[in-house]
């Protein structure tokens, strides 16, 4: 960790961040509990209270801050984004703990404590997997020999789409983004990285529960491990195939423009592009730890199968954090240096998503209570509903909430098996809609899926002028959304 990181951490606890938390708690306790608290909660007893829509405001403000802050005041945002995330997250967390404090919702716990605990556990599992894969992959050096061109890039992104199902979209993104950028040196544009996020960081990972966190949550709740491969392979092939074709056309145009610019500027032409790169991989410790990180995904299901009465604690996530620590300590320093490894990308994702996980509790609670009133009763409604929220919420809890709306009973193996056994096939089509909506639409914004932010930060650190939040979403609407609509037309409706 760099020296300024140490200073920043000290300042975090003793500077404006503590003020932000205290002020947020005061606002929630003094204003929120007297003005926003719904009267119906007085008689709610053990049932979930009605969530007032104004409580969604902190989440909306955080999204707008993430979108607008880097545009209007980039240096101030870079310095103070943890203040914003903690301030808004503390408002919601304090409101939940103090306002929904009546015991009896889940055993002796209150509704507020239960929801805050669930959000905390989900965040812990999220950051353990995403952050752990980021750290572990920093100790693996993939070197690609030869200059990239359109064919080279399509082959690499296609490999990434397959690899995402083995090591997760985060693992594949962290392993390949730096080699991808190095191979395209001299011709790398922001659109290259945008397509990388579309394919490797999102759409490639829908074939296995390992591929993307939403599908892993479904597996934990009882969706069979092989279900995604058996039912989503057509969606995967169609969506990623069209994206690769589109990227080939775009990259071919960019290749010609780069050649024209260099010729007009009197610069020497780039070396001829190769179709297939020569690959060398270093970092045995990193590769072993990568395998252990993926194995950590199965720790909790295995433990609860062997010892069903074991307390529900995040054993797998804790194991993944331990693996990441060991990997970093044992990683060769020259490999970390070649990968330009720093903790800033995971720090940015960790702090911003902590605010996101806290502030989105009311939005998800409102959805869980009012899903059927919103007309969520067809595969099309589930596809676009899950997709729209997965673009601006983290797609993992969004998936779980829409699955809960589709299966309005306790989620477990037997209830999901009965849901999927519907003779009309409605259950299968609704789960296909929820699964692809969560995974594919996670690429529609930087905050739809954890790896998106990390890839953006790594690219910016390497000198790529990545598009702003709104410009990225514009490119996603222009390039990705028509493909997702076509996928809905062919496979979901």
Secondary structure, DSSP 4 states (H G I P E B T S, - for coil): --HHHHHHHHHHHHSHHHHHHHHHHHHIIIIIHHHTS-GGGGGTTTSPPPPPGGGGHHHHHHHHHHHHHHHH-HHHHHHHHHHHHHHHHHHHHHHHHHHT--EEEETTEEHHHHHHHHHHHHHHHHHHHHHHHHHHHTT-EEEEESB--HHHHHHHHHHHHHHHHHHHHHHHHHHHHHHHHHHTTTT--HHHHHHHHHHTTTGGG-SSTTTSHHHHHHHHHT--TTHHHHHHHHHHHHHHHHHHHHHHHHHHHHHHHHHHHHHHTTPPPPPPB-SS-EEEEE-HHHHHHHHHHHHHTTHHHHHHHH-TTS----HHHHHHHHHHHHHHHHS-HHHHHHTT--SHHHHHHHHHHHHHHHHTHHHHHHHHHHTGGGT--SHHHHHHHHHHHHTTS-HHHHHHHHHHHHS-S--SHHHHHHHHT-TTSHHHHHHHHHHHHHHHHGGGSTTSSHHHHHHHHHHHHTT--PPPHHHHHHHIIIIIHHHHHHHIIIII-
